[in-house]
Amino acid sequence: MGSRDGIARNHGHRDVPSPKVGVLLVNLGTPERCDVKAVRHYLAEFLSDQRVIELNPLLWKFILHGFILRFRPPRMVRAYRKIWMEDTDESPLRFHTRMQSDRLAGLLKQQGDKIIVQWAMRYGTPSIPDGLGQLRKLGCGRILIAALYPQYSATTTATVHDKVFECLAGLRDQPSVRTLAPYYDHPGYIEALAESVEAYLKSTPERPQVLIASYHGLPMDYVEAGDPYYCHCAKTTRLLRQRLGMEDSLLRMTFQSRIGPKQWLQPYTDQTLAELADSGVRRVGVLTPGFSADCLETLEEIAIQNRALFLERGGECFDYLPCLNASDSGIKLLASLIKTELTGWI
């Protein structure tokens, strides 16, 4: 008894406050600035992740530093300049993720001041270590990691979790941690997507002849190795078709953003658009259900590059449907998902 009292006196015994609950929203990442140096720094971090590039590390390091980081950043800067938000001097992904965090925090305040919401990027800033550190400083002993990817992939969701657990491994006083489950088939997610499509169909003067649900691509060998991403995308599309009452031919699933010589998930978005235009389809609408927030891949690749491709092949009307972003339906969805995961903590 005396020994324990001595330990308490020597080490400053104090009451342990009731822990708060933290929510860390995490998206992929973005360059700090729209210049070559910043883009190169972002790409170096992103493409050095072995979850993203599953090649021999020594061979890939040679390719990455010898070729990709020398030639690709200037092209990406030109692409970013087309969508860069000059008013706030940031990329759309950073803007929308911050807005999601702010609006979600406001909505969750209805639960009291116990829930604290922060946001982070897997690559770039604010980083996951920074986000975790901020939540711990604010007294969060329990933290939900919400990777903002509806469909699970080792290249996205898993690498977020890897980084979180890497940070935890260096802590003596670890918080309790939960992770948000993939929500590709969640009724609230399907409903939010359907509402965005229905709002678009009501507002457009001429209905599209075909709707395309374009997802980020993935190398085929990743899927063959066991990544469930394709199955998740297919189920999202099937449930959305059912909810909207559309046939497969009217709402098509495609995949974008392929690079390199490997076979990627098919059908490809750009080839599908070209084929539709060649076959006489004149009006299309494109949504991107695999992205929680608009970014380079949605605003520049789809809404600019693919639009130009479709119109050049004879198409007459190409509409891009924005991501859920920080819309009312998008924030309502996030709040619902997070409240479910926090059951027992709040």
C-alpha positions as CSV (number, residue, x, y, z in Angstrom):
1,M,0.0,0.0,0.0
2,G,2.8,2.4,1.0
3,S,4.7,1.5,-2.2
4,R,1.7,2.3,-4.4
5,D,1.1,5.6,-2.6
6,G,4.7,6.4,-3.3
7,I,4.4,5.7,-7.0
8,A,1.3,8.0,-7.1
9,R,3.1,10.8,-5.3
10,N,6.2,10.5,-7.4
11,H,4.4,10.4,-10.8
12,G,1.6,12.9,-10.2
13,H,-1.5,10.9,-9.6
14,R,-4.6,12.6,-11.2
15,D,-8.1,11.8,-12.1
16,V,-8.6,10.4,-15.6
17,P,-11.1,12.5,-17.5
18,S,-13.9,10.8,-19.5
19,P,-12.6,10.4,-23.0
20,K,-14.1,12.2,-26.0
21,V,-14.9,10.4,-29.3
22,G,-13.0,11.4,-32.4
23,V,-13.9,10.9,-36.0
24,L,-11.1,11.1,-38.6
25,L,-12.4,11.5,-42.2
26,V,-9.7,10.3,-44.6
27,N,-9.5,10.8,-48.4
28,L,-6.8,9.9,-50.9
29,G,-4.7,13.1,-51.1
30,T,-3.7,16.1,-53.1
31,P,-0.8,18.4,-53.9
32,E,-0.3,21.4,-51.6
33,R,0.0,23.7,-54.5
34,C,-0.5,23.7,-58.2
35,D,3.2,23.6,-59.2
36,V,5.6,20.9,-60.4
37,K,7.5,20.7,-57.0
38,A,4.3,20.1,-55.0
39,V,2.9,17.6,-57.5
40,R,6.2,15.7,-57.6
41,H,6.2,15.5,-53.8
42,Y,2.7,14.2,-53.7
43,L,3.3,11.7,-56.5
44,A,6.5,10.4,-54.8
45,E,4.5,9.6,-51.6
46,F,1.5,8.2,-53.4
47,L,3.4,6.0,-55.8
48,S,5.9,4.7,-53.2
49,D,3.1,2.9,-51.4
50,Q,3.5,-0.8,-52.1
51,R,-0.3,-1.3,-51.6
52,V,-0.8,1.0,-54.7
53,I,2.1,-0.4,-56.9
54,E,2.7,-4.1,-56.4
55,L,6.0,-4.4,-58.3
56,N,9.4,-5.4,-57.2
57,P,10.4,-2.4,-54.9
58,L,13.9,-1.9,-56.4
59,L,12.6,-2.1,-60.0
60,W,9.7,0.3,-59.2
61,K,12.0,2.8,-57.4
62,F,14.2,3.0,-60.5
63,I,11.1,3.5,-62.7
64,L,9.5,6.0,-60.4
65,H,12.5,8.2,-59.8
66,G,14.2,7.7,-63.2
67,F,11.1,8.4,-65.3
68,I,7.7,9.0,-63.7
69,L,8.8,11.8,-61.3
70,R,10.7,13.5,-64.0
71,F,8.1,13.6,-66.7
72,R,4.6,13.2,-65.2
73,P,4.4,16.1,-62.8
74,P,4.3,18.9,-65.5
75,R,1.4,17.0,-67.2
76,M,-0.4,16.8,-64.0
77,V,0.1,20.4,-63.2
78,R,-1.6,21.3,-66.5
79,A,-4.5,19.1,-65.6
80,Y,-4.8,20.5,-62.1
81,R,-4.8,24.1,-63.4
82,K,-8.0,23.3,-65.3
83,I,-9.8,22.6,-62.0
84,W,-7.8,24.4,-59.3
85,M,-9.9,26.6,-57.0
86,E,-8.3,30.0,-57.3
87,D,-10.4,31.6,-54.6
88,T,-9.1,29.3,-51.8
89,D,-5.9,28.2,-53.7
90,E,-6.6,24.5,-53.3
91,S,-7.7,21.4,-55.1
92,P,-11.4,20.5,-55.2
93,L,-10.7,17.3,-53.2
94,R,-9.2,19.3,-50.3
95,F,-12.0,21.8,-50.4
96,H,-14.8,19.2,-50.5
97,T,-13.2,17.0,-47.8
98,R,-12.9,20.0,-45.5
99,M,-16.5,21.0,-46.1
100,Q,-17.6,17.4,-45.4
101,S,-15.7,17.6,-42.1
102,D,-17.2,21.0,-41.1
103,R,-20.8,20.1,-42.0
104,L,-20.5,16.7,-40.4
105,A,-19.1,18.2,-37.2
106,G,-22.0,20.7,-37.1
107,L,-24.6,17.9,-37.6
108,L,-23.0,15.7,-34.9
109,K,-23.0,18.5,-32.4
110,Q,-26.6,17.5,-31.8
111,Q,-25.1,14.6,-29.8
112,G,-23.4,17.1,-27.5
113,D,-19.7,18.2,-27.4
114,K,-18.4,14.6,-27.0
115,I,-17.8,14.0,-30.7
116,I,-14.9,15.8,-32.4
117,V,-14.5,15.6,-36.2
118,Q,-11.2,16.1,-38.0
119,W,-10.1,15.3,-41.6
120,A,-6.8,14.1,-43.2
121,M,-5.3,12.9,-46.4
122,R,-3.6,9.5,-46.9
123,Y,-1.0,11.3,-49.0
124,G,-0.2,14.9,-48.4
125,T,-1.5,17.2,-45.7
126,P,-3.1,17.3,-43.3
127,S,-1.6,13.8,-42.8
128,I,-3.1,10.9,-40.9
129,P,-0.4,11.3,-38.0
130,D,-1.4,14.9,-37.8
131,G,-5.1,14.1,-37.6
132,L,-4.6,11.4,-35.0
133,G,-2.4,13.7,-33.0
134,Q,-4.9,16.5,-33.0
135,L,-7.7,14.3,-31.9
136,R,-5.6,12.9,-29.0
137,K,-4.6,16.4,-27.9
138,L,-8.3,17.3,-27.8
139,G,-8.9,14.4,-25.4
140,C,-10.2,11.6,-27.7
141,G,-9.6,8.2,-26.2
142,R,-11.8,6.6,-28.8
143,I,-11.3,7.3,-32.5
144,L,-13.3,6.1,-35.6
145,I,-11.3,6.1,-38.8
146,A,-13.6,6.8,-41.7
147,A,-11.9,6.1,-45.0
148,L,-14.1,7.8,-47.6
149,Y,-14.2,5.0,-50.1
150,P,-17.6,3.3,-50.6
151,Q,-16.1,0.3,-52.2
152,Y,-13.2,-1.5,-50.5
153,S,-9.8,-2.0,-52.1
154,A,-6.4,-2.8,-50.7
155,T,-5.1,0.2,-52.7
156,T,-7.4,2.7,-50.9
157,T,-9.1,1.6,-47.7
158,A,-6.4,-0.8,-46.6
159,T,-3.6,1.6,-47.0
160,V,-5.4,4.2,-44.8
161,H,-5.7,1.6,-42.1
162,D,-2.1,0.5,-42.5
163,K,-1.0,4.1,-41.9
164,V,-3.2,4.4,-38.8
165,F,-1.9,1.2,-37.3
166,E,1.7,2.3,-38.1
167,C,1.1,5.5,-36.1
168,L,-0.5,3.5,-33.2
169,A,2.5,1.2,-33.1
170,G,4.7,4.2,-32.0
171,L,2.4,5.2,-29.1
172,R,2.7,4.1,-25.5
173,D,-0.8,5.4,-24.7
174,Q,-3.0,4.2,-27.6
175,P,-6.6,5.2,-28.2
176,S,-9.2,2.7,-28.9
177,V,-9.8,2.6,-32.6
178,R,-12.6,1.5,-34.9
179,T,-12.7,1.6,-38.7
180,L,-15.7,2.5,-41.0
181,A,-16.9,-0.5,-42.9
182,P,-17.2,-0.2,-46.7
183,Y,-20.7,1.1,-47.6
184,Y,-21.0,0.1,-51.2
185,D,-24.4,-1.6,-50.6
186,H,-25.7,0.6,-47.7
187,P,-29.3,1.6,-48.3
188,G,-28.5,5.2,-47.4
189,Y,-25.7,5.3,-49.9
190,I,-27.8,3.8,-52.7
191,E,-30.6,6.2,-51.9
192,A,-28.3,9.3,-51.9
193,L,-26.9,8.2,-55.3
194,A,-30.4,7.7,-56.6
195,E,-31.6,11.1,-55.4
196,S,-28.7,12.8,-57.2
197,V,-29.6,11.0,-60.4
198,E,-33.3,11.7,-60.1
199,A,-32.6,15.4,-59.4
200,Y,-30.5,15.5,-62.6
201,L,-33.1,13.8,-64.7
202,K,-35.7,16.3,-63.5
203,S,-33.5,19.3,-64.2
204,T,-32.2,18.3,-67.7
205,P,-34.3,19.4,-70.7
206,E,-33.5,16.2,-72.5
207,R,-33.1,12.8,-70.8
208,P,-29.8,11.1,-71.6
209,Q,-30.0,8.0,-73.7
210,V,-27.5,6.2,-71.5
211,L,-26.2,6.8,-68.0
212,I,-22.7,5.6,-67.1
213,A,-21.4,4.8,-63.6
214,S,-17.7,5.3,-63.9
215,Y,-15.4,3.8,-61.2
216,H,-11.7,4.2,-60.7
217,G,-9.9,1.4,-62.4
218,L,-7.8,-1.3,-60.8
219,P,-5.3,-3.7,-62.5
220,M,-6.9,-7.1,-63.2
221,D,-4.2,-9.0,-61.4
222,Y,-5.1,-7.2,-58.1
223,V,-8.6,-8.5,-58.4
224,E,-7.5,-11.9,-59.3
225,A,-5.3,-11.9,-56.2
226,G,-8.4,-11.4,-54.1
227,D,-9.2,-7.7,-54.0
228,P,-13.0,-7.4,-53.6
229,Y,-13.3,-4.0,-55.3
230,Y,-14.8,-5.2,-58.6
231,C,-17.6,-7.1,-56.8
232,H,-18.3,-4.1,-54.6
233,C,-18.6,-1.8,-57.7
234,A,-20.9,-4.3,-59.5
235,K,-23.2,-4.6,-56.5
236,T,-23.4,-0.8,-56.1
237,T,-24.4,-0.5,-59.8
238,R,-26.9,-3.4,-59.6
239,L,-28.6,-1.9,-56.5
240,L,-28.7,1.6,-58.1
241,R,-30.3,0.1,-61.3
242,Q,-32.9,-1.6,-59.1
243,R,-33.6,1.6,-57.2
244,L,-34.0,3.6,-60.4
245,G,-35.8,0.9,-62.3
246,M,-33.2,1.0,-65.1
247,E,-32.1,-1.8,-67.4
248,D,-28.4,-2.8,-67.7
249,S,-28.2,-1.1,-71.1
250,L,-29.4,2.2,-69.7
251,L,-27.1,2.4,-66.7
252,R,-23.7,0.9,-67.6
253,M,-20.7,0.2,-65.3
254,T,-17.3,1.3,-66.6
255,F,-13.8,1.9,-65.2
256,Q,-11.5,4.9,-65.7
257,S,-7.9,6.1,-64.9
258,R,-5.9,3.2,-66.2
259,I,-2.2,3.6,-66.7
260,G,0.6,1.4,-68.0
261,P,0.5,-1.8,-70.2
262,K,-1.4,-4.0,-67.7
263,Q,-4.9,-5.2,-68.2
264,W,-7.3,-3.2,-66.0
265,L,-10.9,-3.7,-65.1
266,Q,-13.2,-3.4,-68.1
267,P,-15.1,-2.0,-69.8
268,Y,-13.1,1.2,-70.0
269,T,-15.0,4.5,-69.7
270,D,-13.3,6.3,-72.6
271,Q,-13.7,3.4,-75.0
272,T,-17.4,3.0,-73.9
273,L,-18.1,6.6,-74.6
274,A,-16.4,6.4,-78.0
275,E,-18.4,3.3,-78.9
276,L,-21.7,4.9,-77.8
277,A,-21.0,8.0,-79.9
278,D,-20.1,5.8,-82.9
279,S,-23.3,3.8,-82.6
280,G,-25.5,6.9,-82.7
281,V,-26.0,7.7,-79.0
282,R,-26.1,11.5,-78.8
283,R,-26.9,12.2,-75.1
284,V,-25.1,10.7,-72.1
285,G,-24.8,11.4,-68.4
286,V,-21.9,10.2,-66.3
287,L,-21.8,9.7,-62.5
288,T,-18.8,8.5,-60.4
289,P,-20.1,6.4,-57.5
290,G,-16.7,5.3,-56.3
291,F,-15.7,8.9,-55.3
292,S,-17.0,10.5,-52.2
293,A,-15.8,14.0,-53.3
294,D,-14.9,15.5,-56.7
295,C,-11.3,15.5,-57.6
296,L,-8.9,15.4,-60.6
297,E,-10.2,12.1,-61.8
298,T,-13.8,13.3,-61.8
299,L,-13.5,16.9,-62.8
300,E,-10.6,16.8,-65.3
301,E,-10.6,13.3,-66.6
302,I,-14.4,12.7,-66.8
303,A,-16.0,16.2,-67.1
304,I,-13.3,17.6,-69.4
305,Q,-11.3,14.9,-71.2
306,N,-14.1,12.3,-71.6
307,R,-16.6,15.0,-72.5
308,A,-14.3,16.2,-75.3
309,L,-13.9,12.7,-76.5
310,F,-17.6,12.0,-76.7
311,L,-18.4,15.3,-78.5
312,E,-15.5,14.8,-81.0
313,R,-17.0,11.4,-81.9
314,G,-20.4,12.9,-82.7
315,G,-22.1,13.1,-79.3
316,E,-24.2,16.2,-78.7
317,C,-24.8,16.4,-74.9
318,F,-22.5,15.2,-72.2
319,D,-23.6,15.8,-68.6
320,Y,-21.4,15.1,-65.5
321,L,-23.2,14.5,-62.2
322,P,-21.2,15.8,-59.3
323,C,-20.1,13.5,-56.4
324,L,-22.1,13.7,-53.2
325,N,-19.5,16.0,-51.8
326,A,-20.9,18.0,-48.8
327,S,-24.4,18.0,-50.1
328,D,-27.3,17.5,-47.7
329,S,-27.8,13.9,-48.8
330,G,-24.0,13.2,-48.6
331,I,-23.7,14.6,-45.1
332,K,-26.9,12.8,-44.0
333,L,-25.3,9.6,-45.3
334,L,-22.0,10.1,-43.5
335,A,-23.8,11.0,-40.3
336,S,-25.9,7.8,-40.5
337,L,-22.8,5.6,-41.2
338,I,-20.8,7.2,-38.4
339,K,-23.6,7.0,-35.8
340,T,-23.9,3.3,-36.5
341,E,-20.2,2.7,-36.1
342,L,-20.1,4.7,-32.8
343,T,-22.8,2.6,-31.2
344,G,-21.7,1.9,-27.6
345,W,-19.3,4.8,-27.6
346,I,-21.9,7.5,-27.5
